[in-house]
Amino acid sequence: MTGAELFQGVNEYMRRLVVLFAFAILVLAVLCTPAAVGAATVTTIKVSDAREFLEALGSNRVIEMEPGKYNLSECGEHALGLYGIENLTIHGLGEDRGAEILSDSAFSFVLRFDNCSDIVIQGLKAGHTSGVDCGGGVFYFRDSSRITITDVGMYGCGTEGLLLADVSDMKVTASRIYECTTGFMTVIRGKNIAFEKCVFSDNQESWVSVFETGNVSFANCEFTDNRGGGIFNVHDTTVSVSNSTFSGNFMDMPIASSPNVEFTDCVISDDDVMTDSRFVRICEKGSLQQVIDAIKGGANVNARDKNEWTALLMAVNDNSAEVMEALIRAGADINASNDGWTPLIRAAALNKSLEVTNMLIQAGADINAKNIYGKTALDYALENKNEKIAELLNHPDASRHPSSEGNNAEAGMTIKDFTLP
């Protein structure tokens, strides 16, 4: 064989080798495409009791639940947690959410999902058995993504319907959260959380609490017959609410003035009702203008909340001197107390400013009053080593306007005036 023939043979061999290698790469690429990798067999399992349901849980499953009660606690599962589950559908069969997942455990969620993805829950309801003094909610999702909840009832006595921590791309549709004891839900450090055509009703201490979560929205939802401090508690983000209705709710704070919430085309009929508890909460956390508007609207300036704290006491606790003065000028009882805590004693205990103490004394505060612990305002001023307030309390006549002026005393007031009806 000549050199030329040998060279030609080597070239042909190398050409065929390259073609074969290219074909192998092509086959491997096809096998490794997302469609091929994700084409794992999905198993459909029909269950009719709690034991079968627990045994069916896993990735790449469709669990079809016959109508009936599934008490997980009866199978020894008091805190069921699912970890690393992918592509799981839990589907309640029949009408009216006939499949019901239950737990007797007082301090755990009914179902908890950690590091899960592509989870679908539909056509069922879940909650704790009646009579349980709950410290846990219904569904807890953590470090999870692509969650879909459709036509699901989440109820108390669970503390809340949903707890979402580091969850992304979740949509809840045509579902209801009801009769929970501490709120609707808590959302922490997530993104893209959407509720559509959902109902939130008959919950106590009602809050949608959202922290550091982007793109949270409620569309075409109903909020009805809830009780508590407020509907929304939003921090470090903005929540959008559109085409939704609010009716029959009794909130301490006006719904429409919820911070960090954008309302679009919503019907809010509840804010027309000014309850005593709502007014007390406004005096605790609201602005001066909100307090003045409420007073002009006929709010009871001597209102007490369910814990017997007065509007003035709560203003002393957490609000400005201007709000305190608004209440005093409107006729709030300067010496109304809760367990002996008068506004003056409270101000001294909290080490409030000399300006506040001076204002309360001018308005007729009893400097000798004692609280449930037998302490006076002066006792607290001395404990706080506040010499200026202690001196003022020791010589109140140097500040006090004649007591006959009572709550309408104005001489010596250093805070700006405003007009009341």
N, C-alpha and C positions, 0 to 999 in steps of 0.2 A: 504493500500500500504506500502510495506516494505521500509526501508531506501535505500536498494540497488536498488529497482525499481525506487524510486524517483530520485536517483542520475543518473541512466541511462537515465531517461526522460529529465533531465536538460541537460545532455551532448548532447543528440540528438537535443534538441532545439537550443543549442549554435552552434552546427555544421551547422545546417541549416541557422542560422543567419549569420555565417561567410561566407558561400557559397553565400548567397544573397548579402551581403555587397561587396564581391569580384566581383560579377557579375555587381553590380552598378558602382564600380570603373572602371571596364573594359569598360562599355558603355560610361561613362563620358570621359575616356581617348581617345576613338575613336572619340567622338564628338569634342574633343578639339585638335585634331591633326591639323598641319598647313594646310593640304589638305582640312580638313573639314571647318576650319575657313575661308580659302581663297576661298571657293567655293561659294562666293556671286554671285548672278545672274548678268551676264553682259548683259546690254541692248544695242542693236544696234538701232541707230536713224539716219535716212536719212534726211538731211536738204538742203534747196535750197536758203536761204537768211540769212542775218545777224541776224535778230530777232530769227529765228529758231535755228541758231547756238548758240546764247547766252543762250537760254532756254534749250538747250540740254546739256550744260556743267555740269559735275559732276563726281563723282567717279563711277567706274565700268561701264563705257560707251564706246561704239564705235560709234563715230560720222562720218558718211559718207557724205562728202560734194559734192554736184553736182557742175559741172563746172560753174564758174561765179565769180563775185566780191562780197565780203562780207565786206562792209565798216562799221566797228563797231561804228565809230563816228556818223553815221546817226541814230543810235539807242540810242544815248546819252552816249555811253561808250567811254570816252576820255582817260582813263587810266585803262584798264581792268587788274585786278589782280585775280589770282586763288590761293586759300589758302587751304592747307591740302588735295589736290586732290590726289586720288590713282587710279591706273589702268584705265587710260584714253587714248584712241587712237583717234587721229584726222586724218582722212584719206581722202585725196582729190581724188575723182573719175575721171575717164577719163584719157586722155593722155596729155603729155606736161604740167603737173602741172596746169591744167585748173582752179582749185579752187584757189582763191586769197583773202587772208585776208588783209584788209587795215585799216589804221587809218589816220585821219586828224590832230590828236593832235601833235603839234610840239615838245613837250618836254616829251613825254611818250613813252615807248616801246609798240609795237603792242600787244604783249602778255607777261604777267609776271606770273611766277610760284614761289610761296613761300611754302616751306615745303611740296613739292609734291614728289611722287614716282611712278615708273612704268608708265612713260609718253611716248607715241609714237606719233610722228608727221611725216606724210609721204605723198608724192605725191601732194604737193601744193607749193605755193609761198606766201610770206608775206613781207610787207613794208609799207612805208608812201606814201600818194598820192603825185603826182607831184606838184611842186611849193611850198611845205612846207619847211620853214627854220628850219631844224630839230635840236633838242637837245636830241633826244632819239633814241634808236636802234630798232632792230626787236624783238628778244626773250631775255628775262631776266629770268634766273633760279637762285634761292637762296635757300640754305639749302635743296637741293633736290637731289634725287639719282635715279639711274637706268633710265636714259633718252636715248631714241633712236630717232634719226632724220635721215630719209632716203628719198632721192629724193626730197629735199626741196630747193627752191630758196629764199634767204634772201637778200633783196636789199635796197639801199638808195633811197631817200635822207637820210635814217636813218644813225645815226652816226656810228653804227657798227652792224654787223650781230648778234653777241652773246655777252652777258655779263653773266658770270658764277661766282657766289660767293658761296663758300662752297658747291660745287657740286661734287658728286662722281659717278663713273661708268656711264660715258656718252659716247655714240658712235654716230658719225655723218658719214654717208656713202652716196656717190653718190649725194652730195648736192653742192650748189654754193652760195658763198657770193660775191656780186658784187655791184658796184656803191655806196658804202658807203663813208661817208665824212671824218671820222676821224680814220678809221682802220677796220681791219677784226673782231677782237674780243678782249675781256679782260677776263682773267681767274685768279681768286684770291682764294687762300687757298682751293684748291680742290685736287682730286686724280683720277687717271685712266680716263683720257680724251683722246679719240682716234678719229682721222679723217682719213678716208680711201676713196680714189677715189673721193676726193672733188676738186672743182675748186674755186680759189680766183682770181677775175679779175676786172679790171677797178675801183679799189678803190683809194681814195685819202688819203694822210697822212697815208699810209698803215702801220699797225703794228699788229702783233700777240703779245699782251702784256700778259705775264704770271708771276705771283707772288706767291711764296710759294705754288706751286702745284706740286705734285708728279706724275710721269708717264704720261706725255703729249706726244703724238706721232702723226706724220703725215706720212702716207704711200700712195704711188702711187697718190700723189696730183699734181695739176697744179697751178702755180702762174704766172699770165700773165697780162701784160698791166696795172700794178699798178704804182702809183706815190707816192712819199713821202720820209720820212726820212730813212726808212728801212723796212724790212719784219718782223724781230723778235726783240722783246724787252723783254728779259727774265732775271728775278732776283730770286735769292735764290733757284734755281732749274736748271734742265737740260731738254731741249726739244730734242727729237729725230726726225729726218726727214730722210725718206728712200725712194728710188726709185721715187723721185719726180723731176719735171722739173720747171725751172725758166726761163722765156723768155719774152722779150718786156717790162720788168719793168725798171723804171727809179728811182733808189734809191740814196739818198745822201750817204749812207754807203754801202760798198761792202757786198753782201749777205753772201758770204762764210766766212767772218770774224765776223759774228754775235756772240757776247759772249754767252756762255752757251747753244750753239746749236750744236748737233752732226749730221753731214750730212753723210749718207751712200748711195753710188750708186745714187747720184743725178746729174742732168745735170743743170749747172748754166751758162747760156750764157750771163747774164746781166753784170757781173762784168768786162767785157772787155770794157765797155763804161764808160769813165770818164767825167761826166758832171761837169760844174762849181759848181752847188749846191752840188754835191757829194764831190768834193774836199774841199769845204768850210767846210762841215760837218766833213770830215776826219781831217782837221786842228783843228777843235773844240774838237773832242772827240777821235781821233785816236792816235796810237802810233807814235813815231818818225820814226820808220822803215816804217810804212805805208805811212807817209808823204813823206819820201825820195823816196820810190818806186813810188809813184804817180808823183812826180816831174821828176824822171828819165823816166817815161812813157809818159811825155809830158803834164802834167797837167798845166793849166794856173795859175801861181802863183799870178796873180792879179784878180783871179776869184771873182765874187760876187754871193751871193745867191739871192733868190727871194725878200728878204727884204733889199737888197743892202749892206749887211755886207760883207766885204772882208775876204779872208782867214786869213790874218794877224790879223785883228781885232778880229775874232773869236778865234784865237790862244791865243791872249792876254786875252780874256774873260775867257777861260776855260782850256787851255792847258799849256804845260811846256815851260820854257825858251829855251830848245833845239829845240822845234818845231818852235818857233818864229825865232830863229837864222837860221834854215834851210830855212825858207821862205826868210829872208833877204839876205842870201848868194846867193839864187837862183834868186834874182832880184825883190822881192816884193816891191812895192811902199811904202816907209816908211811913207808917209804923206797922202796916200789915205784915205778918210774919209767917214763917213755916218752921215748926219746931223751935220757935223763939228766935229764929234768924230774921232780923229786921234788915232793911236795906243798908242802914248805917253799920250794923255789926258785920254784915257781909262785905261791905266795902273795906272796912278796917282789916278783916281777916285776909282779904285778897290783896291788901296793900295798895289800894287804889290811890289816885292822886289827891293832893291837897285840895284841888279844885272841886272834885267830886264830894269829898267829905264836907267841905265848906257849904256846898249847895244843899246837901241833905240836912245839915244842921239849920241852915237858914229856912228850910221848908218845914221845920218843926219836928225833926227826928228826936226821939227819946234817947238821950245819951246814957241813961241809966238802965236801959232794957238789957235783959240777960237771955242768952239762948239756952238750948236744952242742956248745954254743958256748964251752965252757970257763969258764962263769960260775957263781959261787956265789950263794946267797941274799943274802949281804952285798953282793956287787957290784951287785945290782939295787936293794937298799935305798939304796945310795949314789947310784946313777943317779937314783933317784926323790927324792933329797934328804929321805928320811924318817929323821931323826936318831934318833927313839925306837926304831924297829925296828933300825937299824944298831947302836945302843948295846946292845940286847938280844942281837943276834947276836954282838957283840964280847964279851959277858959272859954266855954262856948258862947258866953254873952258878948264877947268881943266880936263875934261873927254873926250871931243870930239876930235876925230881924224880929221885932216884937212878935211873940207867939200868937197874938190875936190875928195876925195876918195869915197864919196857917199855911196851907199849901199854895196860896196865891202870892206869897211873898216874892217881891221882885227886886227890892233894893239890894244892891250889892252883887246881883247876879253878874257873872263875868262872861256867860255864854250867850251867843247871839240869839236874838229873839226870833220868833216866828208867829204866824197868825193861825189861831184855831177858830172854829166856828163859834 
